[in-house]
Amino acid sequence: MFARKVRITYNNEPCPLKWLDNFSMRNFTNDAVFDDTLPVADGEIEIGARVPVDGLKAAMEDWFVKKGYIKSGEQLMLNVGS
């Protein structure tokens, strides 16, 4: 199910596990595709094959701005492995 490993950084630092966990646990989008995300450590999540990386990045940035973790216009860096 969680076929891809994704490294997520903000300002060249791994995103805190707390942020990733908060994103993965939310249910505000009603988009089941993001149910296939599993935070495993600071800056690391595993995602299912059906999770679109560009959509994941945009959804995470939007959620992190809403939570006050990052400022509007700031971006995350996602590096997808296998």
Contacts in CASP RR format, 6 or more apart in sequence:
PFRMAT RR
TARGET T0000
AUTHOR 0000-0000-0000
METHOD contacts of the structure
MODEL  1
MFARKVRITYNNEPCPLKWLDNFSMRNFTNDAVFDDTLPVADGEIEIGAR
VPVDGLKAAMEDWFVKKGYIKSGEQLMLNVGS
1 36 0 8 1.000
1 48 0 8 1.000
2 36 0 8 1.000
2 38 0 8 1.000
2 46 0 8 1.000
2 47 0 8 1.000
2 48 0 8 1.000
3 46 0 8 1.000
3 47 0 8 1.000
3 48 0 8 1.000
3 49 0 8 1.000
3 82 0 8 1.000
4 46 0 8 1.000
4 47 0 8 1.000
4 48 0 8 1.000
4 49 0 8 1.000
4 51 0 8 1.000
4 80 0 8 1.000
4 81 0 8 1.000
4 82 0 8 1.000
5 44 0 8 1.000
5 45 0 8 1.000
5 46 0 8 1.000
5 80 0 8 1.000
5 81 0 8 1.000
5 82 0 8 1.000
6 44 0 8 1.000
6 45 0 8 1.000
6 46 0 8 1.000
6 47 0 8 1.000
6 53 0 8 1.000
6 56 0 8 1.000
6 78 0 8 1.000
6 79 0 8 1.000
6 80 0 8 1.000
6 81 0 8 1.000
7 14 0 8 1.000
7 43 0 8 1.000
7 44 0 8 1.000
7 78 0 8 1.000
7 79 0 8 1.000
7 81 0 8 1.000
8 14 0 8 1.000
8 15 0 8 1.000
8 20 0 8 1.000
8 43 0 8 1.000
8 44 0 8 1.000
8 45 0 8 1.000
8 60 0 8 1.000
8 76 0 8 1.000
8 77 0 8 1.000
8 78 0 8 1.000
8 79 0 8 1.000
9 15 0 8 1.000
9 43 0 8 1.000
9 76 0 8 1.000
9 77 0 8 1.000
9 79 0 8 1.000
10 64 0 8 1.000
10 69 0 8 1.000
10 70 0 8 1.000
10 74 0 8 1.000
10 76 0 8 1.000
10 77 0 8 1.000
14 41 0 8 1.000
14 42 0 8 1.000
14 43 0 8 1.000
14 44 0 8 1.000
15 42 0 8 1.000
15 43 0 8 1.000
15 76 0 8 1.000
16 42 0 8 1.000
16 43 0 8 1.000
17 39 0 8 1.000
17 41 0 8 1.000
17 42 0 8 1.000
17 43 0 8 1.000
19 64 0 8 1.000
19 67 0 8 1.000
19 69 0 8 1.000
20 39 0 8 1.000
20 42 0 8 1.000
20 43 0 8 1.000
20 44 0 8 1.000
20 45 0 8 1.000
21 39 0 8 1.000
22 63 0 8 1.000
22 67 0 8 1.000
23 34 0 8 1.000
23 37 0 8 1.000
23 39 0 8 1.000
23 59 0 8 1.000
23 60 0 8 1.000
23 63 0 8 1.000
23 64 0 8 1.000
24 34 0 8 1.000
24 37 0 8 1.000
24 38 0 8 1.000
24 39 0 8 1.000
24 45 0 8 1.000
26 63 0 8 1.000
28 63 0 8 1.000
29 59 0 8 1.000
31 59 0 8 1.000
33 50 0 8 1.000
33 51 0 8 1.000
33 52 0 8 1.000
34 51 0 8 1.000
34 56 0 8 1.000
34 59 0 8 1.000
36 47 0 8 1.000
36 48 0 8 1.000
36 50 0 8 1.000
36 51 0 8 1.000
37 45 0 8 1.000
37 46 0 8 1.000
37 47 0 8 1.000
37 48 0 8 1.000
37 51 0 8 1.000
37 56 0 8 1.000
38 45 0 8 1.000
38 46 0 8 1.000
38 47 0 8 1.000
39 45 0 8 1.000
40 46 0 8 1.000
47 53 0 8 1.000
47 56 0 8 1.000
53 78 0 8 1.000
53 80 0 8 1.000
56 78 0 8 1.000
57 75 0 8 1.000
57 76 0 8 1.000
57 78 0 8 1.000
60 76 0 8 1.000
61 70 0 8 1.000
61 73 0 8 1.000
61 74 0 8 1.000
61 75 0 8 1.000
61 76 0 8 1.000
64 70 0 8 1.000
64 76 0 8 1.000
65 71 0 8 1.000
65 72 0 8 1.000
65 73 0 8 1.000
65 74 0 8 1.000
70 76 0 8 1.000
END
